[in-house]
Amino acid sequence: MKIKRLDERAVIPKRGSASAAGYDIYSIEETIIPQGETRLIKTGLSMEIPENYFGGVFARSGLAVKEGIRPANCVAVIDSDYRGELMVPLHNDSKEERTITAGERIAQLVILPFLSVEFEETDELSETERGNGGFGSTGKS
């Protein structure tokens, strides 16, 4: 997959192990995130995600659990036709100000396939056992 460094401080995403699904994404600058606020973190990278795939930007579990920092939109979607800088909106859920340092791992990128569909409006849907049972409706006897 093609990737372009937009800033000399940018770090190419890396996996933590051979079996890791996610590639660690790194910050290029120090940013302070006040309690309960969100800041857009620059990575200094742009990429060419293959057609029929998207980049899912997920939280790093260590940062979320230990520091209370997560992507503000929970999972970001990077479309294959986007060529701008990859930036990650991080939210501080903790009760203290948090500092993101230059070179810190801030999120993880997973490249995923997707299906393109066309919607067909209808008056009826097929019947299922679940039907219109919503939140918490499965698993009940």
FENMO-V413791 format. One record per pair of residues at least 24 apart in sequence whose ideal C-beta (glycine too) atoms are under 10 Angstrom apart, sorted by the first residue. I is the first residue (numbers start at 0). J is the second residue. Records with the same first field share a line. If there is no record, write none. Layout:
I = J, J
This chain:
0 = 46, 47, 48, 49, 52, 54, 110
1 = 45, 46, 47, 48, 49
2 = 44, 45, 46, 47, 48, 85
3 = 43, 44, 45, 46, 47, 82, 84
4 = 42, 43, 44, 45
5 = 41, 42, 43, 44, 45, 83, 84, 85
6 = 41, 42, 43, 44, 84
7 = 43
8 = 41, 42, 43, 101, 102
9 = 41, 42, 43, 44, 45, 84, 85, 102
10 = 42, 43, 44, 101, 102, 103, 104
11 = 44, 46
12 = 42, 44, 46, 54, 85, 104, 106, 107, 108, 110
13 = 104
14 = 107, 108
15 = 59, 104, 107
19 = 107, 109
20 = 55, 57, 107, 108, 109, 110, 111
21 = 55, 56, 57, 58, 59, 60, 106, 107, 108, 109, 110
22 = 54, 106, 107, 108, 109, 110
23 = 59, 103, 104, 105, 106, 107, 108
24 = 54, 56, 57, 59, 85, 86, 87, 103, 104, 105, 106, 107, 108
25 = 87, 100, 101, 102, 103, 104, 105, 106
26 = 86, 87, 89, 99, 100, 101, 102, 103, 104, 105, 106
27 = 84, 101, 102, 103
28 = 99, 100, 101, 102, 103
29 = 98, 99, 100, 101, 102, 103
30 = 89, 97, 98, 99, 100, 101, 103, 105
31 = 91, 96, 97, 98, 99
32 = 66, 67, 68, 71, 89, 90, 91, 92, 93, 95, 96, 97, 98, 99
33 = 91, 95, 96, 97
34 = 67, 91, 92, 93, 94, 95, 96, 97
35 = 67, 90, 91, 92, 93, 94
36 = 71, 89, 90, 91, 96, 97
37 = 69, 70, 71, 72, 88, 89, 90, 91
38 = 68, 71, 86, 87, 88, 89, 90, 91, 97, 99
39 = 71, 84, 86, 87, 88, 89
40 = 68, 70, 85, 86, 87, 88, 89, 99, 103, 105, 106
41 = 84, 85, 86, 87, 101, 105
42 = 84, 85, 86, 87, 105, 106, 108
43 = 84, 85, 86, 101
44 = 84, 85, 86, 108
45 = 77, 81, 82, 83, 84, 85
46 = 77, 79, 81, 82, 83, 84, 85, 108, 110
47 = 79, 80, 81, 82
48 = 77, 78, 79, 80, 81, 82, 108, 110, 111
49 = 79, 110, 112
50 = 79, 80, 115
51 = 79, 112, 113, 114, 115
52 = 77, 78, 79, 110, 111, 112, 113
53 = 77, 78, 79, 81, 109, 110, 111, 112, 113
54 = 78, 79, 81, 85, 108, 109, 110, 111
55 = 106, 107, 108, 109, 110, 111, 113
56 = 85, 86, 87, 88, 105, 106, 107, 108, 109
57 = 106, 107, 108, 109
58 = 87, 89, 90, 105, 106, 107
59 = 103, 104, 105, 106, 107
60 = 107
61 = 104
62 = 89, 97, 99, 103, 104, 105, 106, 107
63 = 92, 106
65 = 93
66 = 91, 92, 93, 95, 97, 98, 99
67 = 91, 92, 93, 94, 95, 97
68 = 92, 93, 97, 99, 103, 105, 106
69 = 106
70 = 105, 106, 107
74 = 106, 109
75 = 106, 108
76 = 111, 113
77 = 108, 110
78 = 113
79 = 110, 113
